Amino acid sequence: MRRIDEKLANITSGNYGPRDFIMTFGKDADLLRGCSATGVDAQGRPRPLAAYRADVKRVIESDQADVVLTSLSTAEMLAESGAYSHSSVTPAVRLNDPTDRWRVRGGAYPAYPALPFRSSRLDAVKPVSNLGLYGLTFYNDPVQDHATLQAYSDFRDLANRVGIRHFLQLSDPSFRIDTGDVDYAAYRNDILIRSLAGIARRERPVFIEVDYHGPASMEELANWHPAKLVVGITSCAGGTTRDCLERLAQAEKHGARLASFSRESFVCEDPVLMLAAMRRIVREGMSSFEAVKAYHDDLRREGLTPNRALQDDAELTCPLLKAHTDRAA
């Protein structure tokens, strides 16, 4: 049994403890950004794909993540190299890549509603992983959202036949949508639960990642059906390291039982050290301020130059997080 299954069993049985919190590391940007996914080196030159994939191996070897999410091509490489042979980390593959996820240089795709699309064939995924991410975005548009849910229904039929489990990532639209006088988070929660209510147990996602919209929204989802619906948060998108860690602390306090982290969403100096900082928040109950200081100490020990000075990186810049923090420095 992989570690993730033990954690999910504890969470759904009501025996959750901090050590059961699930960490997912996302390294699937090659499927989203193409050549630009690898970033640049210290001289500003594009990094090779081998360096990009070396980051994945480092995270697996560090044992800081419970799930490592990649593109199918990277998953095949990892399987061939035996990267998971002696690891309790679970490999996962991104199973769909709708058009709003296409973040290529010069591309305008995120400015438009997502069109359903899947690059990877599930029968090709199965030999390297039996778990994957399926992404959804809702727009409060009946035509658009019907197409999204129809594609998800077709996917579940195939996944059930092939024998692949999935987790959901429900992403906010990249532009504002009209929900009238109702808060967007309430709309998001309702459309998610409505969309899952008619799904049989054998088809359900093993867990769900959503964007963080504050304590009330998180608690509503977490308390809906905790024995069957395990929810957590998507990767932090921008802000300081303090923002990223405070977001995690608040989400876990209000019911999140997992968190995703991706350098594609949040640019950090070192993913292994960042995952270690996130674990300090959950496992040790460290405040986000103290965790930022510890992270900078780790960077210094490793000889890495921080992206921001400690004083700047320890600032809370997100108004939502500021409004709900109870341990401000």
Secondary structure, DSSP 8 states (H G I E B T S, - for coil): --HHHHHHHHHHTT---GGG-EEEEEE-THHHHGGGGG-B-TTS-B--HHHHHHHHHHHHHHT--SEEEE-HHHHHHHHHHTTTTT---EEEEE----GGG---TT--GGGS-------S-HHHHTTT-SEEEEEE---S-HHHHHHHHHHHHHHHHHHHHHT-EEEEEE---SS----TTS-HHHHHHHHHHHHHTT--GGGS-S-EEE----HHHHHHHHTT-TTT--EEE----SS-HHHHHHHHHHHHHTT--EEEEETTTS--S-HHHHHHHHHHHHHS---HHHHHHHHHHHHHHTT---SS-HHHHT----HHHHHH-SS--
